[in-house]
Amino acid sequence: MTLVQVIPQGTSMAEDAMQGKSLKTTPSQKSFRKKLESNDEVWRLRCYDLLSDQRFDAGIGFVILINSITIGMESSFEINGWDTTAFKVLEHLFLLIYALELGLRFLALGFSCLHSGWVRFDSVLVGMGVLTAWIIEPIVDAVGSDNDLGDFVAPLMVLKVLRLFRLARAVRLLVQFKILWMLVRGLLGAAGTIFYTFLLIFLMLYITACLAAELISKPWALSGDPWQRQFAAEWWPDIPTSMMTLFQFVTLDSVGAIYFPMIKSDPKLMFLFMPFILIVSIALMNLVTAVIVEGAIEQGRQAGCSLC
């Protein structure tokens, strides 16, 4: 199952994929298929069966994978100033495939397919792609940029940047791999914890930077030792720079080269740096890891119970 398979009732395909449900076996989907058969809607029924086919899912997944690769390759070619004509042709081909897939969903399921957030997202991407690639670009190429119409339409080409959102379609592939999708769900489920962790780290960085201003920035800036003045000007000149320096302590990014010579020059700074490293860099980071892992295990347990 992929994330974008939808039914009129708007069931989440991500949840169905996690629970191992088949598109053709749920009662609501069976009843919808019978409704199409009873109304003798042959074309809608064929489209519905095509969308339900695992081989169709695999084909769309392969297209998404190739499209993601070509986006990166096109960016590399543009950076190096190489010819990107082939990628522009492929872009039109991918857009045509996505438009046909979206059209099939509307034909088979009607506007009820918009109950899926991923179908709505695909609709926006396809709409933006059609607008830029098949309407705005031809107009700009036809009229040029020397007249008023070209000057008016050309700024709209910034919408091409939104094509990078097509990379988000790759998330649809994750649902094909249950364990990988569980990891993603665990990360998303810990979003609240991660946010408050960032907030706590920011507060601790700010408070410690204020302490560093009193213990390092001010006294060392007036020190008779040229090394202390130069070191304070480089690493501790103001609150924002001090916070960035302390952020290196959080990530343990070569911090020994910062605190070791400072403690050697002024031993009392050990009582500033050592507690910060122990509390923030070690204790807080491990605590956050434990919370995220616990959340992932709980979600895995809930997914296992739903299969029972």
ChimeraX attribute file (.defattr): number of C-alpha atoms within 10 A of each C-alpha:
attribute: neighborCount
match mode: 1-to-1
recipient: residues
	/A:1	23
	/A:2	23
	/A:3	23
	/A:4	24
	/A:5	21
	/A:6	25
	/A:7	23
	/A:8	17
	/A:9	13
	/A:10	14
	/A:11	15
	/A:12	17
	/A:13	23
	/A:14	21
	/A:15	14
	/A:16	18
	/A:17	19
	/A:18	21
	/A:19	16
	/A:20	14
	/A:21	14
	/A:22	14
	/A:23	23
	/A:24	13
	/A:25	9
	/A:26	11
	/A:27	10
	/A:28	15
	/A:29	17
	/A:30	13
	/A:31	11
	/A:32	17
	/A:33	18
	/A:34	13
	/A:35	13
	/A:36	19
	/A:37	13
	/A:38	10
	/A:39	10
	/A:40	11
	/A:41	13
	/A:42	12
	/A:43	12
	/A:44	20
	/A:45	21
	/A:46	14
	/A:47	19
	/A:48	20
	/A:49	16
	/A:50	16
	/A:51	20
	/A:52	18
	/A:53	14
	/A:54	15
	/A:55	11
	/A:56	14
	/A:57	20
	/A:58	15
	/A:59	11
	/A:60	18
	/A:61	19
	/A:62	14
	/A:63	16
	/A:64	22
	/A:65	15
	/A:66	14
	/A:67	22
	/A:68	17
	/A:69	12
	/A:70	17
	/A:71	18
	/A:72	13
	/A:73	14
	/A:74	18
	/A:75	13
	/A:76	13
	/A:77	14
	/A:78	12
	/A:79	9
	/A:80	9
	/A:81	9
	/A:82	10
	/A:83	11
	/A:84	14
	/A:85	10
	/A:86	10
	/A:87	17
	/A:88	14
	/A:89	10
	/A:90	15
	/A:91	18
	/A:92	15
	/A:93	13
	/A:94	17
	/A:95	19
	/A:96	15
	/A:97	15
	/A:98	20
	/A:99	19
	/A:100	13
	/A:101	17
	/A:102	18
	/A:103	15
	/A:104	18
	/A:105	25
	/A:106	17
	/A:107	16
	/A:108	23
	/A:109	20
	/A:110	14
	/A:111	11
	/A:112	15
	/A:113	24
	/A:114	20
	/A:115	16
	/A:116	21
	/A:117	15
	/A:118	19
	/A:119	19
	/A:120	15
	/A:121	17
	/A:122	22
	/A:123	17
	/A:124	12
	/A:125	21
	/A:126	21
	/A:127	14
	/A:128	16
	/A:129	25
	/A:130	17
	/A:131	16
	/A:132	20
	/A:133	19
	/A:134	13
	/A:135	11
	/A:136	20
	/A:137	17
	/A:138	12
	/A:139	17
	/A:140	18
	/A:141	11
	/A:142	10
	/A:143	14
	/A:144	15
	/A:145	15
	/A:146	8
	/A:147	9
	/A:148	10
	/A:149	13
	/A:150	17
	/A:151	14
	/A:152	11
	/A:153	16
	/A:154	16
	/A:155	10
	/A:156	14
	/A:157	15
	/A:158	9
	/A:159	14
	/A:160	14
	/A:161	8
	/A:162	13
	/A:163	16
	/A:164	12
	/A:165	12
	/A:166	17
	/A:167	15
	/A:168	14
	/A:169	20
	/A:170	18
	/A:171	14
	/A:172	19
	/A:173	21
	/A:174	19
	/A:175	23
	/A:176	19
	/A:177	13
	/A:178	15
	/A:179	13
	/A:180	13
	/A:181	19
	/A:182	19
	/A:183	17
	/A:184	16
	/A:185	17
	/A:186	20
	/A:187	17
	/A:188	15
	/A:189	15
	/A:190	19
	/A:191	13
	/A:192	11
	/A:193	16
	/A:194	17
	/A:195	11
	/A:196	11
	/A:197	16
	/A:198	12
	/A:199	12
	/A:200	14
	/A:201	18
	/A:202	14
	/A:203	12
	/A:204	16
	/A:205	24
	/A:206	18
	/A:207	14
	/A:208	19
	/A:209	24
	/A:210	18
	/A:211	15
	/A:212	22
	/A:213	19
	/A:214	12
	/A:215	15
	/A:216	23
	/A:217	25
	/A:218	16
	/A:219	14
	/A:220	22
	/A:221	18
	/A:222	12
	/A:223	14
	/A:224	10
	/A:225	10
	/A:226	12
	/A:227	12
	/A:228	20
	/A:229	20
	/A:230	15
	/A:231	18
	/A:232	23
	/A:233	15
	/A:234	13
	/A:235	17
	/A:236	25
	/A:237	20
	/A:238	17
	/A:239	19
	/A:240	14
	/A:241	15
	/A:242	24
	/A:243	22
	/A:244	16
	/A:245	19
	/A:246	26
	/A:247	18
	/A:248	14
	/A:249	21
	/A:250	21
	/A:251	14
	/A:252	13
	/A:253	13
	/A:254	10
	/A:255	16
	/A:256	11
	/A:257	9
	/A:258	16
	/A:259	17
	/A:260	15
	/A:261	12
	/A:262	19
	/A:263	15
	/A:264	11
	/A:265	12
	/A:266	13
	/A:267	12
	/A:268	12
	/A:269	17
	/A:270	15
	/A:271	10
	/A:272	16
	/A:273	18
	/A:274	11
	/A:275	11
	/A:276	19
	/A:277	18
	/A:278	13
	/A:279	13
	/A:280	20
	/A:281	18
	/A:282	14
	/A:283	12
	/A:284	17
	/A:285	16
	/A:286	13
	/A:287	13
	/A:288	15
	/A:289	13
	/A:290	12
	/A:291	14
	/A:292	20
	/A:293	16
	/A:294	14
	/A:295	19
	/A:296	21
	/A:297	15
	/A:298	13
	/A:299	17
	/A:300	18
	/A:301	11
	/A:302	11
	/A:303	16
	/A:304	12
	/A:305	10
	/A:306	12
	/A:307	10
	/A:308	6
